[in-house]
């Protein structure tokens, strides 16, 4: 029964993480385009996240196998949530520099590259072998 609860919590957390990251990415792309009218900068922001993920994902998978997957999930989700909240507050105050958004995109890619293999690696532990 505990494994079922843990599995549901993992799936629920994963859904909210992916949904939140997608909404953040769309909002930041829209914000950058509205503020700069630059399609190149808008595309660069989206590309930074994907490039960081592509480079770090193979290494991150090996790293998350050596440390507590649960701690990786909590830490990366928490850090990304705090970052997104700070970015949102700065955007509402109209004090958000584009360079900070590029940094946030890279940091989000880093967190995502750690979150994904930790989440996938935890899944087999939560499913009955029957």
LINFEN-V680603 format. One record per backbone hydrogen bond with DSSP energy under -0.5 kcal/mol. NH is the residue of the N-H (numbers start at 1). CO is the residue of the C=O. E is the energy in kcal/mol with one decimal. If there is no record, write none. Layout:
# LINFEN-V680603
nh->NH co->CO e->E
nh->NH co->CO e->E
This chain:
# LINFEN-V680603
nh->5 co->1 e->-2.0
nh->6 co->2 e->-2.7
nh->7 co->3 e->-2.5
nh->8 co->4 e->-2.5
nh->9 co->5 e->-2.4
nh->10 co->6 e->-2.3
nh->11 co->7 e->-2.5
nh->12 co->8 e->-2.7
nh->13 co->9 e->-2.6
nh->14 co->10 e->-2.5
nh->15 co->11 e->-2.5
nh->16 co->12 e->-2.2
nh->17 co->13 e->-2.3
nh->18 co->14 e->-2.6
nh->19 co->15 e->-2.7
nh->20 co->16 e->-2.6
nh->21 co->17 e->-2.5
nh->22 co->18 e->-2.2
nh->23 co->19 e->-2.5
nh->24 co->20 e->-2.5
nh->25 co->21 e->-2.5
nh->26 co->22 e->-2.3
nh->27 co->23 e->-2.6
nh->28 co->24 e->-2.8
nh->29 co->25 e->-2.2
nh->30 co->26 e->-2.3
nh->31 co->27 e->-2.7
nh->32 co->28 e->-2.8
nh->33 co->29 e->-2.1
nh->34 co->30 e->-2.5
nh->35 co->31 e->-2.4
nh->36 co->32 e->-2.8
nh->37 co->32 e->-0.5
nh->37 co->33 e->-2.1
nh->39 co->37 e->-0.6
nh->42 co->38 e->-1.7
nh->43 co->39 e->-2.6
nh->44 co->40 e->-2.3
nh->45 co->41 e->-2.0
nh->46 co->42 e->-1.5
nh->47 co->43 e->-2.3
nh->48 co->44 e->-2.4
nh->49 co->45 e->-1.1
nh->50 co->46 e->-1.4
nh->51 co->47 e->-2.9
nh->52 co->48 e->-2.4
nh->53 co->49 e->-2.3
nh->54 co->50 e->-2.6
nh->55 co->51 e->-2.2
nh->56 co->52 e->-2.5
nh->57 co->53 e->-2.4
nh->60 co->56 e->-3.3
nh->61 co->57 e->-2.0
nh->62 co->58 e->-1.1
nh->63 co->59 e->-2.1
nh->64 co->60 e->-2.8
nh->65 co->61 e->-0.9
nh->66 co->62 e->-0.5
nh->66 co->63 e->-1.4
nh->67 co->63 e->-0.8
nh->72 co->68 e->-1.9
nh->73 co->69 e->-2.5
nh->74 co->70 e->-2.5
nh->75 co->71 e->-2.8
nh->76 co->72 e->-2.6
nh->77 co->73 e->-2.1
nh->78 co->74 e->-2.5
nh->79 co->75 e->-2.8
nh->80 co->76 e->-2.2
nh->81 co->77 e->-2.3
nh->82 co->78 e->-2.4
nh->83 co->79 e->-2.5
nh->84 co->80 e->-2.7
nh->85 co->81 e->-2.2
nh->86 co->82 e->-2.5
nh->87 co->83 e->-2.6
nh->88 co->84 e->-2.3
nh->89 co->85 e->-2.4
nh->90 co->86 e->-2.5
nh->91 co->87 e->-2.4
nh->92 co->88 e->-2.3
nh->93 co->89 e->-1.7
nh->94 co->91 e->-1.2
nh->95 co->90 e->-2.9
nh->97 co->95 e->-0.7
nh->100 co->97 e->-0.5
nh->101 co->97 e->-1.2
nh->102 co->98 e->-2.0
nh->103 co->99 e->-2.2
nh->104 co->100 e->-2.7
nh->105 co->101 e->-2.3
nh->106 co->102 e->-2.0
nh->107 co->103 e->-2.7
nh->108 co->104 e->-2.6
nh->109 co->105 e->-2.0
nh->110 co->106 e->-2.1
nh->111 co->107 e->-2.6
nh->112 co->108 e->-2.6
nh->113 co->109 e->-2.2
nh->114 co->110 e->-1.2
nh->115 co->111 e->-2.8
nh->116 co->112 e->-2.4
nh->117 co->113 e->-0.6
nh->118 co->114 e->-1.4
nh->119 co->115 e->-2.7
nh->120 co->116 e->-2.4
nh->121 co->117 e->-2.5
nh->122 co->118 e->-1.4
nh->123 co->119 e->-1.2
nh->124 co->120 e->-0.7
nh->125 co->122 e->-0.6
nh->126 co->122 e->-0.8
nh->126 co->123 e->-1.3
nh->127 co->123 e->-0.6
nh->127 co->124 e->-0.6
